[in-house]
Amino acid sequence: MRTQVDGNEVFYGTGSGAPADDARTLIFVHGAGFDHTIWVMPARYFARHGWRVVAVDLPAHGRSQGAALTSIEQLADWLARLIDTVSPNQRASVVGHSMGSLVAMSAAARYAGKVEKLALLGTSAPMPVADVLLNAAKDNDQAAIDMTNTWSHSVGGSLGSSENPGLSNLAVGERLLQQAGPGVFYADLTACNNFKADALELIEQPTLVLIGDEDRMTPARAGLAVVDALHNVQQRRLPGCGHSMLSEQPNQVLDELAAFLPFAP
């Protein structure tokens, strides 16, 4: 599907759903350098369980137009405008992975009336990025993709382990990052690196935090620190899972999301 935000075309996946007019809206927000395709499995599930699914490509990502936004706050403001555009009641629950989790948190703090529930996958607040990675991304160097892809997987995932037969998680992750336009990955990483966690105390919405025990990008201790900072929160640990939890343990992630976000009448 396509819509318009700030005069630019925005693409989003619907999970091939046909929601009722009064269906509640569920927005999926991807991480740095990625696009809506990381959400194919949960998007289809929730679309078939009554939700109005919006698995969005952020500006300059995937099939969405516009320039890459350079701060999490800008992305949160943009997300609020998207909610106004795609949700009939101008409210939505938001699921975010990595950078997307920061966008979700910032939107919940800044626009409490628009965000109903949050699910934060592979999160950390703040979310510092190593200088070596930032510098490589600034140069559009393949090394930035290699570092990110390697650090995003658990030991098993780095060896090629996948719950999907015939699929290489490492190869998929590399190809997705390679599709990002020049400067996009750097803009995303810079936004993550500059994010301040001051607004976490303002978040009152029910929140789920999913933590990979072998996450090297946003370590488990960082996810637990987010849990400690929030008021209305539950956390679930994924043993043996890295940062790329949507590819390494897709069924476990879906089970946790489905329990937290039940059928939407």
Backbone torsions as a table, in degrees:
resi	resn	phi	psi	omega
1	MET	NA	156.5	178.5
2	ARG	-132.5	143.6	174.4
3	THR	-142.5	-174.9	-179.0
4	GLN	-124.0	132.4	171.1
5	VAL	-134.3	127.6	-179.8
6	ASP	56.9	31.8	178.0
7	GLY	80.0	2.7	179.2
8	ASN	-112.7	145.8	178.8
9	GLU	-71.9	132.7	179.0
10	VAL	-119.6	130.0	178.1
11	PHE	-102.3	142.7	173.1
12	TYR	-149.8	147.5	175.3
13	GLY	-87.0	147.5	-178.5
14	THR	-109.9	0.5	-173.7
15	GLY	69.4	18.4	-177.1
16	SER	57.1	34.4	-179.4
17	GLY	-90.6	166.0	175.1
18	ALA	-132.4	76.8	-172.7
19	PRO	-69.3	151.1	173.3
20	ALA	-67.1	160.4	-177.8
21	ASP	-58.7	-32.5	-177.7
22	ASP	-101.2	16.3	-179.5
23	ALA	-64.2	143.6	175.2
24	ARG	-74.4	151.6	-173.9
25	THR	-100.3	136.8	178.3
26	LEU	-126.9	116.9	-177.7
27	ILE	-106.8	131.0	176.9
28	PHE	-106.1	128.9	-177.5
29	VAL	-119.9	120.7	-175.5
30	HIS	-78.0	172.5	180.0
31	GLY	-92.6	-173.4	-174.8
32	ALA	-59.3	127.2	174.7
33	GLY	79.3	-4.1	-175.6
34	PHE	-100.9	-167.7	178.5
35	ASP	-149.5	-171.0	-172.2
36	HIS	-65.0	-17.0	-172.8
37	THR	-67.8	-15.4	177.7
38	ILE	-68.8	-14.2	-174.1
39	TRP	-102.6	13.2	-172.0
40	VAL	-54.3	-48.8	-175.4
41	MET	-66.7	-54.6	178.6
42	PRO	-64.9	-32.7	178.7
43	ALA	-60.7	-44.6	179.5
44	ARG	-65.4	-42.1	-179.0
45	TYR	-60.3	-52.6	-175.1
46	PHE	-70.2	-30.7	176.0
47	ALA	-63.6	-31.0	179.8
48	ARG	-89.5	3.0	177.1
49	HIS	-123.3	35.7	167.0
50	GLY	91.4	-2.5	-177.1
51	TRP	-88.9	150.6	167.3
52	ARG	-87.9	103.7	-172.1
53	VAL	-91.5	134.0	176.4
54	VAL	-132.5	92.8	175.4
55	ALA	-94.2	98.3	-162.9
56	VAL	-94.3	148.4	164.3
57	ASP	-91.4	118.9	177.2
58	LEU	-64.1	162.3	-179.5
59	PRO	-51.5	134.5	179.6
60	ALA	72.6	5.9	178.1
61	HIS	-111.0	148.5	176.5
62	GLY	54.2	-122.1	-177.3
63	ARG	-103.1	6.8	179.2
64	SER	-85.5	144.7	-179.9
65	GLN	-90.5	-176.8	178.0
66	GLY	93.3	170.9	178.3
67	ALA	-85.6	152.7	176.3
68	ALA	-65.7	130.9	178.4
69	LEU	-78.1	148.5	-165.9
70	THR	-107.5	3.6	176.1
71	SER	-144.8	156.1	177.7
72	ILE	-64.5	-36.9	179.3
73	GLU	-62.5	-41.8	176.4
74	GLN	-62.3	-41.1	179.1
75	LEU	-65.9	-37.7	177.9
76	ALA	-65.8	-41.0	176.6
77	ASP	-62.1	-42.1	178.2
78	TRP	-62.8	-41.5	179.4
79	LEU	-62.5	-39.5	177.4
80	ALA	-61.0	-40.0	177.8
81	ARG	-69.2	-34.4	175.6
82	LEU	-64.0	-43.0	178.7
83	ILE	-57.5	-43.8	178.1
84	ASP	-59.6	-32.1	-175.4
85	THR	-80.7	-40.4	-170.3
86	VAL	-102.7	-16.0	-177.0
87	SER	-104.3	122.3	-178.6
88	PRO	-57.4	-34.2	179.2
89	ASN	-101.0	9.4	177.2
90	GLN	57.9	36.7	174.4
91	ARG	-139.1	152.7	-179.5
92	ALA	-158.0	153.7	163.8
93	SER	-90.9	149.3	-173.1
94	VAL	-129.9	130.4	174.4
95	VAL	-113.4	124.3	-178.7
96	GLY	-130.7	141.2	176.6
97	HIS	-111.5	130.0	175.5
98	SER	55.8	-117.4	177.2
99	MET	-54.1	-36.9	178.7
100	GLY	-60.9	-30.1	177.6
101	SER	-68.9	-34.7	176.3
102	LEU	-66.4	-41.9	177.8
103	VAL	-61.2	-42.8	179.8
104	ALA	-62.9	-45.9	179.6
105	MET	-62.7	-44.8	-178.5
106	SER	-64.1	-41.0	178.4
107	ALA	-65.0	-40.3	-179.8
108	ALA	-63.9	-37.7	-179.8
109	ALA	-74.5	-38.4	-174.2
110	ARG	-86.5	-26.4	-175.8
111	TYR	-134.2	63.4	-173.5
112	ALA	-57.3	-33.9	-178.1
113	GLY	-72.7	-13.8	-177.7
114	LYS	-99.3	-19.8	-174.1
115	VAL	-111.2	122.0	-176.1
116	GLU	-90.0	-52.3	179.8
117	LYS	-137.1	158.7	178.4
118	LEU	-128.5	140.4	166.9
119	ALA	-127.4	121.2	-174.0
120	LEU	-112.9	116.5	-176.8
121	LEU	-110.1	128.4	178.2
122	GLY	57.3	56.7	-171.8
123	THR	-109.2	163.9	178.0
124	SER	-165.1	139.8	179.0
125	ALA	-147.4	108.1	5.4
126	PRO	-70.6	177.4	-177.8
127	MET	-129.0	73.6	-176.2
128	PRO	-66.5	146.7	179.6
129	VAL	-119.5	132.6	-178.1
130	ALA	-61.0	142.4	-179.7
131	ASP	-57.7	-38.6	-178.1
132	VAL	-62.8	-35.5	177.8
133	LEU	-73.8	-43.0	178.3
134	LEU	-60.5	-44.0	-177.9
135	ASN	-65.0	-40.8	179.0
136	ALA	-66.3	-40.3	178.8
137	ALA	-65.8	-37.3	178.6
138	LYS	-60.7	-34.6	179.6
139	ASP	-87.0	4.7	-175.2
140	ASN	52.8	39.6	-176.8
141	ASP	-86.9	137.4	176.6
142	GLN	-56.0	-25.4	180.0
143	ALA	-59.4	-32.3	178.6
144	ALA	-64.0	-41.0	178.2
145	ILE	-67.5	-43.8	-179.6
146	ASP	-61.5	-44.2	179.8
147	MET	-63.6	-48.4	-178.2
148	THR	-61.6	-45.9	-176.8
149	ASN	-64.9	-39.9	179.4
150	THR	-68.3	-46.8	-177.5
151	TRP	-70.7	-17.6	-176.9
152	SER	-82.1	-8.4	-175.4
153	HIS	-114.5	150.0	174.3
154	SER	-70.5	176.6	178.0
155	VAL	-59.2	-48.1	179.7
156	GLY	-63.3	-41.4	179.4
157	GLY	-65.4	-34.3	178.7
158	SER	-68.7	-23.8	178.5
159	LEU	-86.5	-0.9	177.2
160	GLY	104.3	2.0	-179.3
161	SER	-63.0	136.6	179.0
162	SER	-151.0	142.4	175.1
163	GLU	-76.5	-11.4	178.9
164	ASN	-102.7	109.6	-176.6
165	PRO	-54.8	134.6	176.5
166	GLY	79.4	6.2	-177.3
167	LEU	-113.3	134.5	176.2
168	SER	-101.3	112.8	179.3
169	ASN	-61.2	-38.6	179.6
170	LEU	-63.1	-43.9	-178.6
171	ALA	-66.8	-39.7	179.6
172	VAL	-65.2	-46.0	179.7
173	GLY	-60.7	-41.9	179.2
174	GLU	-63.1	-45.0	-176.9
175	ARG	-66.1	-38.3	178.8
176	LEU	-62.4	-44.2	180.0
177	LEU	-68.0	-32.6	178.9
178	GLN	-67.4	-21.6	-178.8
179	GLN	-80.5	-12.5	178.7
180	ALA	-65.4	142.3	-179.6
181	GLY	-71.2	164.0	179.5
182	PRO	-54.9	130.0	177.2
183	GLY	84.1	-12.6	-176.5
184	VAL	-69.5	-47.2	-179.1
185	PHE	-63.5	-39.3	178.6
186	TYR	-64.6	-42.9	178.3
187	ALA	-59.5	-42.2	179.9
188	ASP	-64.9	-48.1	-178.5
189	LEU	-64.0	-37.2	177.6
190	THR	-64.3	-41.2	177.4
191	ALA	-61.1	-42.5	177.6
192	CYS	-62.6	-46.3	-175.6
193	ASN	-64.0	-31.3	-176.5
194	ASN	-91.5	-3.5	-176.3
195	PHE	-66.9	133.4	175.6
196	LYS	-105.0	140.2	-174.9
197	ALA	-93.4	19.3	-173.6
198	ASP	-61.3	-28.8	-171.7
199	ALA	-88.7	-0.3	-176.4
200	LEU	-57.6	-36.5	-177.9
201	GLU	-66.0	-14.4	179.4
202	LEU	-84.6	-11.5	-175.0
203	ILE	-81.2	117.6	179.7
204	GLU	-111.6	-11.4	-175.8
205	GLN	-65.7	147.6	172.5
206	PRO	-56.0	131.7	-171.9
207	THR	-134.8	136.9	171.8
208	LEU	-110.4	132.2	175.5
209	VAL	-116.6	120.4	176.3
210	LEU	-101.8	128.4	-173.1
211	ILE	-123.7	126.8	173.6
212	GLY	-88.0	124.4	-176.7
213	ASP	-64.7	-22.5	179.4
214	GLU	-111.4	25.2	-179.8
215	ASP	-73.0	121.1	178.4
216	ARG	-101.1	-11.5	177.6
217	MET	-86.0	-48.0	174.1
218	THR	-126.3	85.4	-172.7
219	PRO	-54.6	157.2	-177.4
220	ALA	-53.9	-38.5	-179.1
221	ARG	-62.4	-31.9	178.6
222	ALA	-71.0	-40.7	176.6
223	GLY	-63.9	-38.9	178.4
224	LEU	-67.0	-31.9	176.5
225	ALA	-65.5	-36.6	175.3
226	VAL	-64.1	-43.8	177.4
227	VAL	-55.9	-46.3	-177.8
228	ASP	-64.3	-27.4	-176.4
229	ALA	-84.9	-15.3	-176.4
230	LEU	-96.9	161.1	-173.2
231	HIS	-97.4	-42.9	-172.1
232	ASN	-119.6	76.2	-165.0
233	VAL	-136.6	149.8	169.5
234	GLN	-132.7	148.5	-179.6
235	GLN	-127.3	148.3	177.1
236	ARG	-131.6	136.0	178.9
237	ARG	-100.5	142.2	177.7
238	LEU	-113.7	97.8	-177.7
239	PRO	-60.6	137.3	176.2
240	GLY	72.2	13.4	-174.7
241	CYS	-107.9	140.6	176.4
242	GLY	-94.1	-164.0	-177.9
243	HIS	-67.9	-34.0	-179.1
244	SER	-83.0	59.0	-172.9
245	MET	-67.6	-25.8	-179.5
246	LEU	-70.0	-23.3	175.6
247	SER	-101.3	-32.8	-177.9
248	GLU	-76.4	-41.4	-178.5
249	GLN	-136.2	63.0	-175.1
250	PRO	-62.5	-37.7	-178.0
251	ASN	-69.9	-40.6	178.9
252	GLN	-65.6	-41.2	177.8
253	VAL	-61.6	-45.7	-179.1
254	LEU	-62.7	-40.6	178.8
255	ASP	-58.6	-44.2	-178.5
256	GLU	-68.4	-41.4	178.4
257	LEU	-65.1	-40.7	-179.0
258	ALA	-65.4	-35.8	177.7
259	ALA	-69.4	-34.5	-177.3
260	PHE	-81.9	-32.9	-177.5
261	LEU	-120.0	82.0	-175.9
262	PRO	-68.9	-179.5	-179.0
263	PHE	-48.5	134.7	-179.0
264	ALA	-100.9	109.8	-178.7
265	PRO	-68.0	NA	NA
